Each structure stands twice: as structure tokens, then as C-alpha cells.
């Protein structure tokens, strides 16, 4: 995501803040463009806090008041410090009753902008660094629960086509975590989780980190629980015009990681793909195109 002028200062002070200040601080971290362009009262409403909390947050950060915070972020927008998207206006942040087609269009435009932001230089650097760490691991353990399940599972599926190093920590019969018993410091845990964070996901990531297993996280904030323990963090936006958070950027990040890892596999990955193709063909897994005929 885009980083605002106070990002580093907020991250450093975040853990010592009361819960209400943390809610306001997270809003400033995650939505820097809105800080520049929305009123303090509207920001407080969207953050789920009282306007006075935003004022207290500003003073906690060494400002006289929240207007100073807004001006700092507005200057960053004017100077291009928050990226091109910041100049285009405020992204739709709450669903309005405009009809089905309007909502669909708003959601798709939002997702498109979010994925564009993942192509920014800072995000690309994080993606590539994370992918290289995963590619060098002996084993890659993939974990994602609830809405993040598809993110982790898809990466795992891609990796099974190009090798045998991926292990999916699924929750069937509550045995998902058992595979971590065989993990070592030569392995990596790829874990996906966005707010609201699933307790078991965070607990398993904490366990892995305590065992010396490197953690690579796909999450939604610099102050998310996973960001505090992971060696490498890919930050994905989740805001949406819908009532539900967007998972498309996280899914896109997983696809990029899978592609980079596969490409770094070289001849071994190609050999594994050929083996997978042969296996799937032998089982007649996929429908053949209409009109195709067997060779005589």
C-alpha cells in the first residue's frame, strides 16, 4: 500500500497506544489518501472512533491538532508523495445504494486500482524478496484460514505442479498444524491473513517463528499481527465498496509469488510440469476441445 508521511512514526509508537488510538492510527496507516481528502469527522466515523480520538492521536504524534496531520498528507498528495491514485480523488469507502450495475462497476474499478498499486516499485520489491526466500526453502508450508484459505491454497496448488516442496496446512479433522512438527529452520511458512484476523492463523505463525521457521506473510497492514513477526511482508489492500473486504489483491499477490518461484525452478520445474501434464492426461482430468480427435 501507499505509505504516508507519518508511517514510520506511527508503526514505532503503535504498540504503546490505547486501543482507540490504535484504531485511529491504523486508519491513517492504511488509507493515507483519505487522510488528505476527507474531513476529520468523516475519518473518525470510518475508523470507528470519536473525533476527539483523532485529535489525541495527532498530539500523540507531536502535532498541535489533526488539521496538521491532514495538511501534511495533503502536501504529500500535491507533491505526488502518495502516488498517482492519490490525485484522482478518494476511493469509494462505503457502499451506497446505486443499483447492481453501479456497485459491480465500482468494485471492479476498485480492485483494478488496488492491483495497480501492487505494481508500484516498493510493492514489487517486497514481492520479489518474498518469492526468493520461498524459492530457496527446503519446504514451503502454506497457511490461510477462512477468507484467506483460497490465497494460501492456490499458491500451494501452483507449487505442487512444479515440485514437491509445498505442504498445505489444512484444517481437516484439526490436524492441519501437525505437519509443522517436521519443519526446520530450512523451511518457510507462507501465511495469509487479513482483518479480522483468525486467531489460529496468528497462533500458528507465532509458533513457527518461535521454532526458527522463517515466516513470509501476505497481510493488510504494517501493524497487522503477522507483520510484527514475519521476516518478509507483502502488504495488500482490502478496502472495498462492498460490505466485505476485497481478497483479489491477496490472491493476485499469491499468483505472482507462485510464478516467480516456478520460474526460478528452471529445468527441474519444467520437468515437474511435464510429469504433471502426463499424470493429468493419464487420468483424463481435463475436457478436450470440441472436435479434437485422437491421432491415428
TANOR-V736935 format. One record per run of one state. SS is the DSSP state (~ for helix, > for strand, _ for the rest). FROM is the first residue (numbers start at 1). LEN is the number of residues. If there is no record, write none. Layout:
ss:SS from:FROM len:LEN
ss:SS from:FROM len:LEN
This chain:
ss:_ from:1 len:6
ss:~ from:7 len:8
ss:_ from:15 len:4
ss:~ from:19 len:12
ss:_ from:31 len:1
ss:~ from:32 len:6
ss:_ from:38 len:2
ss:~ from:40 len:8
ss:_ from:48 len:3
ss:~ from:51 len:10
ss:_ from:61 len:5
ss:~ from:66 len:13
ss:_ from:79 len:5
ss:~ from:84 len:4
ss:_ from:88 len:12
ss:~ from:100 len:19
ss:_ from:119 len:2
ss:~ from:121 len:15
ss:_ from:136 len:4
ss:> from:140 len:5
ss:_ from:145 len:1
ss:~ from:146 len:16
ss:_ from:162 len:4
ss:> from:166 len:3
ss:_ from:169 len:3
ss:~ from:172 len:3
ss:_ from:175 len:1
ss:~ from:176 len:7
ss:_ from:183 len:5
ss:> from:188 len:5
ss:_ from:193 len:6
ss:~ from:199 len:12
ss:_ from:211 len:3
ss:> from:214 len:6
ss:_ from:220 len:5
ss:~ from:225 len:4
ss:_ from:229 len:3
ss:> from:232 len:4
ss:_ from:236 len:12
ss:~ from:248 len:17
ss:_ from:265 len:1
ss:~ from:266 len:17
ss:_ from:283 len:14
